[in-house]
Amino acid sequence: MKANKTLQTVLLCSTLLAGSGCSIVVKRVGNSFSGSLNAAVMNHDDLELVRDGAPSYMLLMDSILARKPSDPAAYSSAANLYSAYAGVFVQDQARALRLSDRAFDYAQTGLCLDVKTLCNVDDLNFEDFEAGMKSVKKSDLATLYTTATVWAGWVQLRKDDWGAIAHLAKITAMMEKVIEIDPAYEDGKAQMYMGVLESLVPPAAGGDLEKAKMHFENADEMSDGKNLFVKVLLAENYARMMFEQELHDTLLKDVLKADPHAEGYTLMNVVAQQRAKELLETSDEYFN
């Protein structure tokens, strides 16, 4: 009841464009609200509803961040929301690029507040970047992880741009740092991202599909199988690359048979099942 009242208060303040009284309320509840919002989005099973409703909350987060709060978590929450929306729901490439720019700007701001030595991380030369990474502590992992994942989404939308691809070295180093400090971070989601990163780079350029497989398997184990997207990524980024149709089809069939409803994973699992269906339908065409 208290959480619902907080949500209603923030929405009312935003809708009515109230003055300083509501500004104080938003400042006090902004961080808890943004965290609750992300949880609500991730636990929803109606992609259409989330797609239609997300822009209002994105604008609300913009209004909160316009006050330049000093808490990096607020920027990370907005970055996650913008990045997920651009990556999942936006079909227009130019628009997706604009939204991903905003997501990355928010992520970088949060990281700078948390780890001063990594301010403007995209512009740091690699030597300064490596030096800055030495100051990262366990308490910094949330903003480091968010920046790495949002940055990876930014690169994915620019996968034909070699200038963007060049950022993968820093992104990989950031994710490796997360795993080094906490191998099971976010129930293995960092391991999942490392699997993707390892499989994005061709073996001739340093990519390692067997390491990718190991990270995916670690992620699956660490989430107790609740994160269905791990199996989809293992099928798409490993089984297809290794031309193992039996493994590919078995993984995807397991995803489609599973109940997508799991705390913190429902939305991701619904998307995973949609992708699994698409991959399975093209399996014979791909492997034969």
C-alpha positions as CSV (number, residue, x, y, z in Angstrom):
1,M,0.0,0.0,0.0
2,K,2.8,2.4,0.9
3,A,4.6,1.7,-2.5
4,N,1.4,2.3,-4.4
5,K,0.7,5.6,-2.6
6,T,4.3,6.7,-3.4
7,L,3.7,5.9,-7.0
8,Q,0.4,7.7,-7.1
9,T,2.0,10.7,-5.5
10,V,4.8,10.9,-8.0
11,L,2.5,10.4,-11.0
12,L,0.1,13.1,-9.6
13,C,3.0,15.5,-9.2
14,S,4.1,14.9,-12.8
15,T,0.6,15.1,-14.2
16,L,-0.4,18.3,-12.5
17,L,3.0,20.0,-12.9
18,A,2.8,21.1,-9.3
19,G,5.3,23.4,-7.7
20,S,7.9,23.1,-5.0
21,G,5.9,20.9,-2.6
22,C,5.8,18.1,-5.2
23,S,9.4,18.8,-6.1
24,I,10.4,17.9,-2.6
25,V,8.3,14.7,-2.7
26,V,9.9,13.7,-6.0
27,K,13.4,14.3,-4.7
28,R,12.7,12.1,-1.7
29,V,11.1,9.2,-3.5
30,G,12.7,9.4,-6.9
31,N,15.3,6.7,-6.3
32,S,12.9,4.3,-4.7
33,F,10.3,5.0,-7.3
34,S,12.7,4.4,-10.2
35,G,13.8,1.1,-8.6
36,S,10.2,0.1,-8.2
37,L,9.4,1.1,-11.7
38,N,12.2,-1.0,-13.1
39,A,11.0,-4.0,-11.1
40,A,7.4,-3.5,-12.3
41,V,8.5,-3.4,-15.9
42,M,10.7,-6.5,-15.6
43,N,7.9,-8.5,-13.9
44,H,5.3,-7.7,-16.5
45,D,4.2,-10.2,-19.1
46,D,2.4,-7.9,-21.5
47,L,4.9,-6.5,-23.9
48,E,2.3,-4.2,-25.6
49,L,1.4,-2.6,-22.3
50,V,5.0,-2.1,-21.3
51,R,5.7,-0.6,-24.7
52,D,2.8,1.8,-24.6
53,G,3.4,2.8,-21.0
54,A,7.1,3.1,-20.8
55,P,7.5,6.5,-22.6
56,S,5.5,8.3,-19.8
57,Y,7.8,6.9,-17.2
58,M,10.9,7.8,-19.3
59,L,9.7,11.4,-19.4
60,L,9.1,11.3,-15.7
61,M,12.6,10.1,-15.1
62,D,13.9,12.9,-17.3
63,S,12.1,15.4,-15.1
64,I,13.6,13.9,-12.0
65,L,17.1,13.9,-13.5
66,A,16.7,17.5,-14.7
67,R,17.2,18.5,-11.1
68,K,20.6,16.9,-11.2
69,P,20.4,14.6,-8.2
70,S,23.7,13.3,-6.8
71,D,22.6,9.7,-6.5
72,P,24.0,7.6,-9.3
73,A,21.2,5.0,-8.9
74,A,18.7,7.4,-10.3
75,Y,20.8,7.9,-13.5
76,S,21.3,4.1,-13.7
77,S,17.6,3.4,-13.5
78,A,16.8,5.9,-16.3
79,A,19.7,4.5,-18.4
80,N,18.3,1.0,-18.0
81,L,14.8,2.1,-19.0
82,Y,15.9,4.0,-22.1
83,S,18.3,1.3,-23.2
84,A,15.7,-1.5,-22.8
85,Y,13.0,0.5,-24.6
86,A,15.3,1.4,-27.5
87,G,16.6,-2.2,-27.8
88,V,13.3,-4.0,-27.5
89,F,10.5,-1.8,-28.8
90,V,11.9,0.8,-31.3
91,Q,11.9,-0.3,-34.9
92,D,13.0,3.0,-36.4
93,Q,16.8,3.0,-36.4
94,A,17.3,6.7,-36.2
95,R,15.0,6.9,-33.2
96,A,16.6,3.9,-31.5
97,L,20.0,5.6,-31.9
98,R,18.8,8.8,-30.3
99,L,17.3,7.0,-27.3
100,S,20.4,4.9,-26.9
101,D,22.5,8.1,-26.8
102,R,20.4,9.4,-24.0
103,A,20.6,6.1,-22.1
104,F,24.4,6.1,-22.4
105,D,24.7,9.7,-21.3
106,Y,22.6,8.9,-18.2
107,A,24.8,5.8,-17.5
108,Q,28.0,7.8,-17.9
109,T,26.7,10.5,-15.5
110,G,25.9,7.9,-12.9
111,L,29.3,6.2,-13.3
112,C,31.1,9.6,-13.0
113,L,29.2,10.3,-9.7
114,D,30.2,6.8,-8.4
115,V,33.8,6.4,-9.8
116,K,35.4,9.7,-10.4
117,T,38.4,8.1,-12.2
118,L,36.0,6.9,-15.0
119,C,34.3,10.1,-15.8
120,N,33.7,10.4,-19.6
121,V,34.7,6.8,-19.9
122,D,34.1,6.7,-23.6
123,D,36.7,9.4,-24.2
124,L,39.4,8.0,-22.0
125,N,42.4,6.5,-23.7
126,F,42.8,2.9,-22.8
127,E,45.8,3.5,-20.5
128,D,43.8,6.0,-18.4
129,F,40.8,3.8,-18.5
130,E,42.8,0.8,-17.1
131,A,44.2,3.1,-14.4
132,G,40.7,4.4,-13.5
133,M,39.4,0.8,-13.3
134,K,41.8,0.1,-10.4
135,S,39.7,2.3,-8.1
136,V,36.5,0.3,-8.6
137,K,35.1,-1.3,-5.4
138,K,32.4,-3.8,-4.8
139,S,30.1,-0.9,-3.9
140,D,30.6,0.5,-7.4
141,L,29.4,-2.6,-9.2
142,A,25.8,-1.5,-9.8
143,T,26.8,1.6,-11.8
144,L,29.7,-0.2,-13.5
145,Y,27.5,-3.0,-14.6
146,T,24.7,-0.6,-15.8
147,T,27.2,1.4,-17.8
148,A,28.7,-1.7,-19.4
149,T,25.2,-3.2,-20.3
150,V,23.8,0.1,-21.6
151,W,27.0,0.7,-23.6
152,A,26.8,-2.8,-25.0
153,G,23.3,-2.0,-26.2
154,W,24.5,1.3,-27.7
155,V,27.2,-0.7,-29.6
156,Q,24.7,-3.4,-30.7
157,L,22.6,-0.7,-32.4
158,R,25.7,0.5,-34.3
159,K,27.1,-3.0,-35.1
160,D,28.2,-1.9,-38.6
161,D,30.2,1.0,-37.3
162,W,33.8,0.0,-36.6
163,G,34.2,3.1,-34.4
164,A,31.5,1.8,-32.2
165,I,32.8,-1.8,-32.2
166,A,36.1,-0.4,-30.9
167,H,34.4,0.3,-27.6
168,L,33.9,-3.4,-26.9
169,A,37.4,-3.6,-25.3
170,K,36.4,-1.3,-22.5
171,I,32.9,-2.8,-22.2
172,T,34.5,-6.3,-21.9
173,A,37.0,-5.0,-19.3
174,M,34.2,-3.5,-17.2
175,M,32.2,-6.7,-17.3
176,E,35.2,-8.8,-16.5
177,K,35.8,-6.5,-13.5
178,V,32.2,-7.1,-12.3
179,I,32.7,-10.9,-12.5
180,E,36.2,-10.7,-10.9
181,I,34.7,-9.0,-7.8
182,D,31.4,-10.9,-7.8
183,P,31.1,-13.9,-10.2
184,A,27.4,-14.4,-9.5
185,Y,26.5,-10.7,-9.8
186,E,22.8,-10.2,-10.6
187,D,22.2,-14.0,-10.5
188,G,24.6,-14.5,-13.4
189,K,23.5,-11.6,-15.7
190,A,27.1,-10.4,-15.9
191,Q,28.1,-13.9,-17.0
192,M,25.4,-13.8,-19.6
193,Y,26.7,-10.5,-21.0
194,M,30.2,-11.8,-21.1
195,G,28.9,-14.7,-23.2
196,V,27.5,-12.3,-25.7
197,L,30.7,-10.2,-25.7
198,E,32.9,-13.2,-26.3
199,S,30.7,-14.4,-29.2
200,L,30.4,-11.0,-30.8
201,V,34.1,-10.9,-31.6
202,P,35.4,-13.2,-34.3
203,P,37.9,-15.9,-33.1
204,A,40.6,-14.3,-35.3
205,A,40.2,-11.1,-33.4
206,G,40.3,-12.6,-30.0
207,G,36.7,-13.9,-29.5
208,D,36.3,-17.3,-27.9
209,L,33.1,-19.4,-28.4
210,E,34.0,-21.9,-25.8
211,K,34.5,-19.2,-23.2
212,A,31.2,-17.8,-24.4
213,K,29.5,-21.2,-23.8
214,M,31.1,-21.4,-20.3
215,H,29.7,-17.9,-19.4
216,F,26.2,-18.8,-20.7
217,E,26.2,-22.1,-18.7
218,N,27.4,-20.2,-15.6
219,A,24.6,-17.7,-16.1
220,D,22.0,-20.4,-16.5
221,E,23.2,-22.1,-13.3
222,M,23.4,-18.9,-11.3
223,S,19.8,-17.9,-12.2
224,D,18.6,-21.5,-11.4
225,G,17.3,-21.6,-14.9
226,K,14.9,-18.7,-14.4
227,N,16.5,-16.5,-17.0
228,L,15.3,-18.1,-20.2
229,F,17.2,-15.6,-22.3
230,V,20.4,-17.4,-21.4
231,K,19.4,-20.5,-23.3
232,V,18.2,-18.4,-26.3
233,L,21.6,-16.6,-26.4
234,L,23.4,-20.0,-26.1
235,A,21.5,-21.3,-29.0
236,E,21.9,-18.2,-31.2
237,N,25.4,-17.2,-30.3
238,Y,27.0,-20.6,-29.8
239,A,25.0,-23.5,-31.2
240,R,24.4,-21.7,-34.5
241,M,28.1,-20.5,-34.8
242,M,29.3,-24.1,-34.0
243,F,26.6,-25.6,-36.4
244,E,25.1,-27.8,-33.7
245,Q,21.5,-28.1,-34.6
246,E,20.5,-30.7,-32.0
247,L,21.8,-28.5,-29.2
248,H,20.2,-25.4,-30.8
249,D,16.7,-27.0,-31.1
250,T,16.8,-28.6,-27.7
251,L,17.6,-25.3,-26.0
252,L,14.9,-23.4,-27.8
253,K,12.3,-26.1,-27.2
254,D,13.1,-26.0,-23.5
255,V,12.6,-22.2,-23.5
256,L,9.2,-22.5,-25.2
257,K,8.0,-25.2,-22.7
258,A,9.0,-23.2,-19.7
259,D,6.8,-20.9,-17.6
260,P,8.0,-17.4,-18.3
261,H,6.8,-16.0,-15.0
262,A,9.7,-15.6,-12.6
263,E,10.5,-12.7,-10.2
264,G,12.7,-10.2,-12.0
265,Y,12.7,-12.1,-15.3
266,T,9.1,-12.2,-16.7
267,L,9.4,-9.5,-19.3
268,M,12.8,-10.8,-20.4
269,N,11.4,-14.3,-20.6
270,V,8.5,-13.3,-22.7
271,V,10.9,-11.7,-25.1
272,A,13.1,-14.8,-25.0
273,Q,10.2,-17.0,-25.9
274,Q,9.3,-14.8,-28.9
275,R,12.9,-15.0,-30.1
276,A,13.1,-18.7,-29.4
277,K,10.1,-19.3,-31.6
278,E,11.7,-17.2,-34.4
279,L,15.0,-19.1,-34.2
280,L,13.3,-22.5,-34.1
281,E,11.1,-21.7,-37.2
282,T,14.3,-20.9,-39.2
283,S,16.4,-23.8,-37.8
284,D,16.2,-26.1,-40.8
285,E,16.8,-23.3,-43.2
286,Y,19.9,-22.2,-41.3
287,F,21.4,-25.6,-40.7
288,N,20.6,-27.2,-44.1
